[in-house]
Amino acid sequence: MSGAYTGFILAAYGFSALAIGGLGLWTYLDARAQRRALADLDARGIRRRSDGSARSDTQKGAASR
């Protein structure tokens, strides 16, 4: 590769590789943090509201009006 645009093309590929790698790293680190936060909530006994809600569907509809 020794054309007039070689530098531009290599820089574009390099920038794209860095951007994609950065997004992958960001996704990995965020997933790890979310797993840690979820494990902390689970250890404290905090559950999702939808898992054991005492309210019925009719009560939910009336409360949202």
Order of alpha helices (4+ residues) and beta strands (2+ residues): alpha-alpha
